[in-house]
Amino acid sequence: MPITVIIPTLLGSLTNQQQRIAIEGVKVSEVIERMEQQYPGIRAKLIFDGNAYRFINIYVNDNDIRLRDGLATSLQDGDIVTILPAAAGN
């Protein structure tokens, strides 16, 4: 079973408006690299200088990767990776 990546509407133009992508990978960084191969330009929207942008939140099964191993967070078949732009409020 592949990993399911949930894509925010903000990045839909890069994924042909797909909101869910099935992709293989054993780490978050590998999933992003494989997404880059299929959807050029997506990596630049997510990663800078080897880390996820501060304003991009990436979750694996509802767990923030910043509280785990960052982009090196391990994945298992069937995991769900959710990419969310950070929201600011008053």
N, C-alpha and C positions, 0 to 999 in steps of 0.2 A: 504494500500500500504506500502510495506517495504521501508527501506532506501537503497539506492544504494551506495556501497563503491567502489571507483576506486582504484585499487591496482597497485603500480608501478612494473615494470618488475623485479626490484631488489628483491621483496618479492614473486615473482611468484612461486618459489620452495616450499613455505609454503602453497600456495593455489591451488596446482595442476595446475599451470599455468593459473588460472582464472584471468582475468583482471578486471572483475566486479562481485561483490558479492551482492546479495540481502539479507538483514538481518533486523531484528526488533530491535528497541531501541528508547528510548526517550532522551538519552544523548549520547554524543560521547563516554564517558567512558563505557557506557553499550554496545554500538555497538562493541567496542574493546573487551570487556569481552566475548560477544557472538561469536565474530570471534575466540577468543582464544579457546573456546570450540570446534569449528569446525576445526580449523587449529592451533593445539598446537604449541607454539613457537612464534607466531606472536606478542603477547603482548610485549615480551621481546625485540623485534626489534623496538617497537614504544614508550614504556614508561619506564622511570626510576625514581624511588623515587616519584611516583605519578604525574609526569609531562611528557609531550611529550619531547623526546630528542630534543635538540636545532637544530640538523641537519635533523630533520623530520618536514615537514610542513604539517599541517592538515587543510583542508578548508571545510566549509559547504556552499554549493552553492556559491563558489568563495570568501567567507569571511574567513580570517585567524582566527582560533579559539583563537589565542593568543590575538587578539584584542577584543574578546568577553569574554566568561567565561571559556576559556581553555577547559579541558576535560569535564567540567560540562555544556558545551554549549548544549542547548536544540535542539531537532530535531523534525521535523514533517514528517508525511507520505509523501513520494515522494522526500524528500531532497536527495541531492547528497553529500557524504563525499569523498573528494579526498585526498589521501595520496601521498605526494611527497618528495623525498629526496632533501635536499637543494643542490643547485649547487653553485660552487665557480668559479670565473673567474679571469682573470688578470686585 
